[in-house]
Amino acid sequence: MKRLLLLCAIAMSLRAETVLTPAQLHEDFLVMKQAYTTLHPGLYRYNDEASLQRHFDALEGQLQKSLTRREAYIAFSRFVATIRCGHTYANFFNQPDDVVAEVLNGADKVPFTFRIIGKRMFVTGSADERIKAGTEITTINGVAVNAILDDLVRIVKGDGSNDGKRLNDLQVTGRGEYEAFDVYFPLLYPPVNGAYDVNGIAVTALTRADRATRMSLAPLLPDDQWEFRHVNDRTAVLRIGTFVTRRLKLDWKTFLRDAFADLRTRGTPELILDIRGNEGGADAIADELLRHLATKDITPYPWRELLRYRTVPAELRPHLSTWDKSFYDRGDAVVDAGNGFYTWAKPEADAEIVKASPDAYRGRVTVLIDAANSSATFRLASSLQLNGLATLVGETTGGNRRGTNGGNLFFLTLPNSKIELDIPLIGYFPVSEEPDAGLVPDVVMRRANE
């Protein structure tokens, strides 16, 4: 098995890199620029027209020479990061096979996993016995780790100035299919002759698969991130690590219904809802949780939903894909909202009040949150805090109180590089002035280095 992995790594290293001409890159640029300026609702949330134009100009300047696909991936990734949107990036999970082979799956990953505390990197596991768990990594290839993280933070997706979410996403567990550090770090700081100098020790760079094999890391399956258990007679824990329903095999509605029925039957007075590490996914899961916790009517966090378009221009359609054809033409579903925006024609399309339920859980609810929480988990935590239905404990969330973008998505594939870029279609804007920050918990607690 190890020999097969080694041969695969060698084969990939010998694959000729795709080189894109300035003309090809310019065509990709024009398609990308039209798509984002036409469709993205949050383009000017954190940029004015002048600053956004400077970002466009900087990217266009970088594309005036031939680039490899890896270099193009970084260039486009740097640009979309300037939009400062947690749903806008060259999505690792949506790239075509050629991009995956050339950009994502190389034998160029560090041979250890780690957590980030502040801007310090601590090893949690290693495929090299010389790099022990608990070791602080201070330099890689002679560059200070805090400088590396400062550089990478500028390319990782996130909402507004909430860099806590970006640093959280730069941690490596080694168990998912892709992780941001494994993608961006080798592109900006490639290994030298197949190795990295880590704290003065030369270590062999690996593929993610090889590192997982050597460290005996099992894949983190979505169903494994759902757990319900009683700690004692007084307290139960409901841990939900993902809201991404398309990857779940379990019947999540039945899972939640059975868990809350059990709480009622036993009369359990305290529930800990642990959503740490959960970036979000389907709003339907958040809505279902709110219904189980609705001891009173729950007023949704006051967002206004806005879109930038009614109909997608015909010339863009060949480059876009999505899961619902209605996204291409909103027709009468939207009305002009002024200032270049549209909003839903029917008020019921916006979030509604969750009505109080006689079967709602009536014990004390503590919600454990951290910097990963954004999108649907951010909105869940916001609604629970706003309505006084739970005590939030942990770290400031991801997301942003100034608003996020998401709900519906287009997947934009650039015509020549074939790089895919996500475009969220619905902007969630607060109805009042809010800070450029995540949600602060009621009780701030930080996890110690493990």
Buried (B, 14 or more C-beta within 10 A) or exposed (E): EEEEBEEBBEEBEEEEEBEBEEEBBBBBBEBBBBBBEBBBBBBBBBBEEEEBEEBBEEBBEBBEEBBBBBBBBBBBBBBBBBBBBBBBBBBBEBBEEBBBBBBBBBBBBBBBBBBBBEBBBBBBBBBBEEBEEEBEBEBBEEEEBBEBBEBBBEBBBBBBBBBBBBBBBBBBBBBBEBBBBBBBBBBEBBBEEBBBBBBEEEBBBBBBBBBBBBBEBEEBEBBEBBBBEEEEEEBBBBBBBBBBBEEBEEEBEEBBBEBBEEBBEEEBEBBBBBBBBBBBBBBEBBBBBBBBBBBBEBEBBEBBBBBBBBEBEEEBEEBBEBEEEEBBEBEEBBEEBEEEBBBBEEEEEEBEEBEEBEEBBEBBBBBBBBBBBBBBBBBBBBBBBBBEBBBBBBBBBBBBBBBBBBBBBBBBBBEBBBBBBBBBBBBBBBEEEEEBBBBBBEEEEEEEEE
